[in-house]
Amino acid sequence: MAFLYKDNKLMLNNFDVTKFCEAQQQACYFYDVDEILKRLELFKAHLPAKQSIHYAMKANSNTVILKSIAELGLGVDVVSGGELSLALNCGFKAEDIVFSGVGKTHKEIELALNSKIKQINVESPQELLRISEIAKKMNVVASVALRMNPDVDPDTHPYIKTGFRDNKFGMDSSFLPELKSILLNNKENLSLRGLTIHIGSQIVDLNSFKDAIDKTKLVYNELAHAGLKMTTFDVGGGLGMSYEKQNYESDYERIQKYCDVVKESLKDLDIEVLVEPGRIVTARAGILLTQVEYIKSSPYKNFAIVNTGMHHLMRPCLYQAHHEIKPVSYSSKKPMLYDVVGPICESSDVLGYDRLMPELQQGEWLSIFDTGAYGFAMANTYNCHDLPLEFCYKNGELITSH
Ligand SMILES: Cc1ncc(COP(=O)(O)O)c(C=O)c1O
């Protein structure tokens, strides 16, 4: 499905978003779960046959969404003990869970080993040693994958580049002698399952993924040569989309082309291909609905002061990210420019500068588009505000999920 305007009113199929807003008293996220599942099905259809999809739940960990993905039989990528517990509670099988992240604590590693998850994606030799020690004490064999840093520099915001040599993530080839030695000396507690990469987020140039995979294959060959046999190759997430143009078809095409690149790049290895998509799965399928509390016009600016802000949606202030903002119901009033701002006591609390909209009124509802990823997931209660509500729409049914 898609969020589309019909007769100047925002609709999700036959669901009238304007009517829905009339019954709301605070800002809320609204997710189209069917769209999320459709995108995951596309990955499934276009990846190589030996595949495993691990949705990166950091993008959106709403439980209705997680349960729906688990019901499809897919896997999940977690980055904390909290995410791991939530994934298990939402029905993901332990053997379908991979655990990423640079700073896993002792307790988190114990939880991962106790739960018998598919693999821990290791980010440093010290982490590998810690896993080995804990596994030894627990008398188990830990399934691990090594997160490599392929030193690629994709065209995305510096805060979400993760595969460049200056980033804290992964390990470059200079770590290999130490890693090999730890693995070979602790065979009874460490089982190397494969390699993993994740070069960043909101990446639209597919060549960056290809470069990263090609460089990591060299490491794969070197380790295989040293007698370390592997069965998985995890290419991470990171596929991006346009936040300026809400073009569903171009997203579908991009998913397909991305899968083709992954398939082609790894066709000569007999391994299971893992992917960890987040943003491209959920971003387009979510909107943040907010009500105009006040209109304030000075000789310099018109402000639409709304009941959401940087505490509910950090992306604009954190990454200068663009999100389309439109009234849920278009009037025929003359268009004016507005800065859409929140209630937080910071001048960075701006959701959009100079947005052209028909003259707005107090009490009117706006939709902030493409907010299904890294929206609610990053929301906080700064200034002691409430978190926004969340609603899901699935199979023609509205589900309240807070
Ligand atoms: C290890 C890992 N995998 C997957 C993802 C998902 O990335 P995206 O939402 O850009 O697909 C992230 C995001 O930070 C990540 O750190």
The ligand as a MOL file (V3000), in Angstrom:
LIG
                    3D

  0  0  0     0  0            999 V3000
M  V30 BEGIN CTAB
M  V30 COUNTS 16 16 0 0 0
M  V30 BEGIN ATOM
M  V30 1 C 25.3000 -3.6140 11.8970 0
M  V30 2 C 24.1800 -2.9360 11.2280 0
M  V30 3 N 23.4110 -3.6340 10.3770 0
M  V30 4 C 22.3580 -3.0730 9.7390 0
M  V30 5 C 22.0380 -1.7430 9.9460 0
M  V30 6 C 20.8460 -1.1850 9.2230 0
M  V30 7 O 21.1830 -0.1520 8.3820 0
M  V30 8 P 20.0700 0.4950 7.4470 0
M  V30 9 O 18.9320 0.8700 8.3120 0
M  V30 10 O 20.7350 1.6660 6.8410 0
M  V30 11 O 19.6840 -0.5460 6.4380 0
M  V30 12 C 22.8130 -0.9720 10.8170 0
M  V30 13 C 22.4980 0.4370 11.0250 0
M  V30 14 O 23.1480 1.1910 11.6880 0
M  V30 15 C 23.9030 -1.5820 11.4870 0
M  V30 16 O 24.6630 -0.9000 12.3470 0
M  V30 END ATOM
M  V30 BEGIN BOND
M  V30 1 1 1 2
M  V30 2 1 2 3
M  V30 3 2 2 15
M  V30 4 2 3 4
M  V30 5 1 4 5
M  V30 6 1 5 6
M  V30 7 2 5 12
M  V30 8 1 6 7
M  V30 9 1 7 8
M  V30 10 2 8 9
M  V30 11 1 8 10
M  V30 12 1 8 11
M  V30 13 1 12 13
M  V30 14 1 12 15
M  V30 15 2 13 14
M  V30 16 1 15 16
M  V30 END BOND
M  V30 END CTAB
M  END
